[in-house]
Amino acid sequence: MQLEELSPAKKKARCLRASLVSTEEKLEKAIDRASKKVPFVDVFNKKKNRSSAGLPFKGIGKEKCLTLIRCGIFMARDLLEHDGGNPLVLGFWKDIVEACYDHLKRDVLILRKKRDERAEDLREELDLQRSIMEVNILLDGATDATTTEADKGADEEPERIIPPFSSIRDP
C-alpha cells in the first residue's frame, strides 16, 4: 500500500484543519465545564484524596464543603445565589467560587477567539490554494496552445544517451 504524497500546501491545509478541530473540541469541553452545576458532594469526594491535583475551588476544603452541605447549599451555583443570611457561610467562599467560574468563562472566550482565528487562517489558505490552482490551469492552457504551434514546425532532435559509466578520459 502506497501513501499519497501531499504537497506542502495540502499539508498546511490539513494541519490547519486538524488544529481547528482540536480547538473546537477544547471549546466544547470548556463550555460544558463553565455551564455545569458542580455539586459540593463531588468536590468533597475528590478532596478526600489528598493526592488529587487541579481540583476546583482552591481554598474550599473538605470541612467547608460539609458545612455548605449542612447549610442546604448543595451546588456551587447555589452558593453564588446565596444571600449571606447564614453566619456559617462566609462571604469569601462565594468569592472563591465566583473567581473559579470567571476563570472558566475567560477560558471559553479565549478558545472562541482562537477558534475564529484558526477558521479564518484555514479559509485564507484554501482561498489561496484555489486561486493558485486557477492560475495554473490558465497558464497550462496558454502553454499548451503555444507549444502545439511550435511543435508542428520544429524538427525533433534525438536525445543524446550518456552511458551510465564512463572513464575519466572520455571527451
Buried (B, 14 or more C-beta within 10 A) or exposed (E): EEEEEEEEBEEBBEEBBEBBEEBBEBBEEBBEBBEEEBBBBEBBEBBEEEEEEEEBBEEBBBEBBEBBBEBEBBBBBBBEEBEEEBEEBBEEBBEBBEEBBEEBBEBBEEBBEBBEEBBEBBEEBBEEBEEEEEEEEEEEEEEEEEEEEEEEEEEEEEEEEEEEEEEEEEE
